[in-house]
Amino acid sequence: MSLGSLPTLTDIESERCRRNLAPFAKKVFGIVDPGAAYQHNWHIDYMCEYLEACYNREIRRLILNLPPRFIKSIIGSVALPAWSLGKDPSEQILDGSYSEKLSLKHSVDCRMVIETPWYKNIFPEVILSSDQNEKSKFVTTRRGHRIAVSVGGTVTGEGGNIIIIDDPHNPKKAL
């Protein structure tokens, strides 16, 4: 956008995604699940509002209890870490799940979002470090990171300002 020109719809949408998790999460959904139709609902706005409060350190602990297929994992384990790193590339995030396979999937999805031209346009300061860019852990050049862990896995020596626990129980063994 040049000085004195009006912002385009793309500029406005990009700014909305930079500022607010809900529009960012909608775009992330289209990236990680391109064959599915996104259906916005009030619960998405509420989840994002509370997760933003967690990011801003206004809420220390938050539990989201929703039925399966309500996109809480895409928002909590993919969009939130990507958005948080975009806002602060030095942010340190630990994200855990009951399953290593699920934990790695969320990490790969998050990294895939960060590597898109769309994301790079919105958050140009986020650059993944070439010396630590794995499925289980990727690091930014500003030393922020997203680490994927599973129940029984170890994070000894690692830290996180944001700790996400997504699906801590195997649904088949929960009862």
C-alpha positions as CSV (number, residue, x, y, z in Angstrom):
1,M,0.0,0.0,0.0
2,S,1.4,3.3,-1.0
3,L,1.3,6.5,1.1
4,G,-2.0,8.3,0.5
5,S,-3.8,5.3,-1.1
6,L,-6.8,3.6,0.3
7,P,-6.3,0.2,1.9
8,T,-7.5,-2.8,-0.1
9,L,-9.8,-5.5,1.2
10,T,-6.7,-7.7,1.5
11,D,-4.9,-5.0,3.6
12,I,-8.0,-4.8,5.9
13,E,-8.3,-8.5,6.2
14,S,-4.6,-8.9,6.9
15,E,-4.8,-6.3,9.7
16,R,-7.8,-8.0,11.2
17,C,-5.9,-11.3,11.3
18,R,-2.9,-9.6,12.9
19,R,-5.0,-8.1,15.6
20,N,-7.6,-10.8,16.3
21,L,-7.4,-14.6,16.6
22,A,-10.9,-15.4,15.2
23,P,-10.4,-14.1,11.6
24,F,-6.8,-15.6,11.7
25,A,-8.2,-19.0,12.8
26,K,-10.8,-18.9,10.0
27,K,-8.0,-18.5,7.5
28,V,-5.9,-21.2,9.2
29,F,-8.8,-23.6,9.0
30,G,-8.8,-23.2,5.2
31,I,-5.1,-23.9,5.0
32,V,-5.0,-27.0,7.2
33,D,-8.4,-28.5,6.1
34,P,-8.9,-27.1,2.6
35,G,-11.6,-29.7,1.6
36,A,-13.9,-28.8,4.5
37,A,-16.4,-26.0,4.7
38,Y,-15.7,-23.5,7.5
39,Q,-18.9,-22.8,9.5
40,H,-18.5,-19.8,11.7
41,N,-20.4,-19.8,15.0
42,W,-20.5,-17.9,18.2
43,H,-18.4,-20.5,20.0
44,I,-15.5,-19.8,17.8
45,D,-15.6,-16.1,18.8
46,Y,-15.7,-17.0,22.4
47,M,-12.9,-19.5,22.2
48,C,-10.7,-16.9,20.4
49,E,-11.6,-14.1,22.8
50,Y,-10.6,-16.3,25.8
51,L,-7.4,-17.5,24.1
52,E,-6.4,-14.0,23.3
53,A,-6.9,-13.1,27.0
54,C,-4.6,-16.0,27.8
55,Y,-2.0,-14.7,25.3
56,N,-2.3,-11.3,26.9
57,R,-1.7,-12.9,30.3
58,E,-5.1,-11.7,31.5
59,I,-6.1,-15.3,32.2
60,R,-3.6,-17.8,33.6
61,R,-5.5,-21.1,33.2
62,L,-8.3,-21.9,30.7
63,I,-10.1,-25.2,30.1
64,L,-12.2,-25.5,26.9
65,N,-14.7,-28.3,27.0
66,L,-16.4,-28.8,23.6
67,P,-17.6,-31.8,21.7
68,P,-15.4,-33.3,19.0
69,R,-15.3,-31.5,15.6
70,F,-15.8,-28.0,17.0
71,I,-12.3,-27.0,15.7
72,K,-10.9,-26.5,19.2
73,S,-7.6,-28.3,18.2
74,I,-7.2,-26.2,15.0
75,I,-7.8,-23.0,17.0
76,G,-5.9,-24.0,20.2
77,S,-3.0,-26.1,18.8
78,V,-2.4,-24.7,15.3
79,A,-3.8,-21.2,15.0
80,L,-3.0,-19.9,18.5
81,P,0.7,-20.9,18.4
82,A,1.1,-19.5,14.9
83,W,-0.7,-16.3,15.8
84,S,1.3,-15.9,19.1
85,L,4.6,-16.4,17.3
86,G,3.5,-13.8,14.7
87,K,2.7,-11.3,17.5
88,D,6.0,-12.1,19.3
89,P,8.5,-14.2,17.4
90,S,10.3,-14.8,20.7
91,E,7.3,-16.5,22.3
92,Q,7.9,-20.0,23.7
93,I,5.1,-22.5,23.4
94,L,4.7,-26.1,24.6
95,D,1.8,-28.0,23.1
96,G,0.9,-31.5,24.3
97,S,-1.5,-34.2,23.5
98,Y,-2.2,-37.8,24.7
99,S,-0.7,-39.1,21.4
100,E,2.6,-38.3,19.8
101,K,1.1,-38.7,16.4
102,L,-1.6,-36.1,17.1
103,S,0.9,-33.8,18.8
104,L,3.2,-34.0,15.7
105,K,0.3,-33.4,13.3
106,H,-0.6,-30.2,15.1
107,S,3.0,-29.1,15.0
108,V,3.4,-29.8,11.3
109,D,0.1,-28.0,10.6
110,C,1.3,-25.0,12.6
111,R,4.6,-24.9,10.8
112,M,2.8,-25.3,7.4
113,V,0.7,-22.2,8.2
114,I,3.8,-20.2,9.2
115,E,5.5,-21.1,5.9
116,T,2.6,-19.9,3.7
117,P,3.1,-16.6,1.7
118,W,-0.2,-15.4,3.4
119,Y,1.3,-15.7,6.9
120,K,4.7,-14.3,5.8
121,N,2.9,-11.3,4.5
122,I,1.0,-10.7,7.7
123,F,3.9,-11.5,10.1
124,P,7.1,-10.9,8.1
125,E,9.3,-10.9,11.3
126,V,8.7,-14.6,11.8
127,I,11.5,-16.6,10.2
128,L,12.0,-20.2,11.1
129,S,15.6,-21.1,12.1
130,S,17.3,-23.5,9.7
131,D,19.2,-25.2,12.6
132,Q,16.0,-26.3,14.5
133,N,13.1,-27.0,12.2
134,E,11.7,-30.4,13.0
135,K,8.3,-31.9,13.4
136,S,8.5,-31.9,17.2
137,K,10.2,-28.6,17.6
138,F,10.7,-25.5,15.5
139,V,12.5,-22.3,16.5
140,T,12.3,-18.8,15.1
141,T,15.4,-16.7,14.4
142,R,14.3,-14.7,17.5
143,R,14.5,-17.9,19.6
144,G,10.8,-18.4,20.0
145,H,9.6,-21.9,19.6
146,R,6.8,-24.4,19.4
147,I,7.5,-27.8,21.0
148,A,5.2,-30.8,20.5
149,V,5.0,-33.3,23.4
150,S,2.9,-36.2,24.3
151,V,1.8,-37.9,27.5
152,G,4.9,-39.8,28.7
153,G,7.2,-37.6,26.6
154,T,9.8,-35.4,28.2
155,V,10.3,-31.7,28.1
156,T,13.0,-31.5,30.7
157,G,15.2,-28.5,30.1
158,E,12.6,-26.9,27.8
159,G,10.3,-24.0,28.7
160,G,7.2,-22.4,27.7
161,N,5.3,-19.2,28.4
162,I,2.3,-20.7,26.8
163,I,1.4,-24.3,27.6
164,I,-1.4,-25.9,25.7
165,I,-2.8,-29.3,26.5
166,D,-5.0,-30.6,23.8
167,D,-6.8,-33.9,24.1
168,P,-4.8,-35.1,27.1
169,H,-6.8,-38.4,27.2
170,N,-7.2,-41.1,24.7
171,P,-10.9,-41.1,24.0
172,K,-11.1,-44.9,23.9
173,K,-9.4,-45.1,27.4
174,A,-11.1,-42.0,29.0
175,L,-13.9,-44.0,30.5
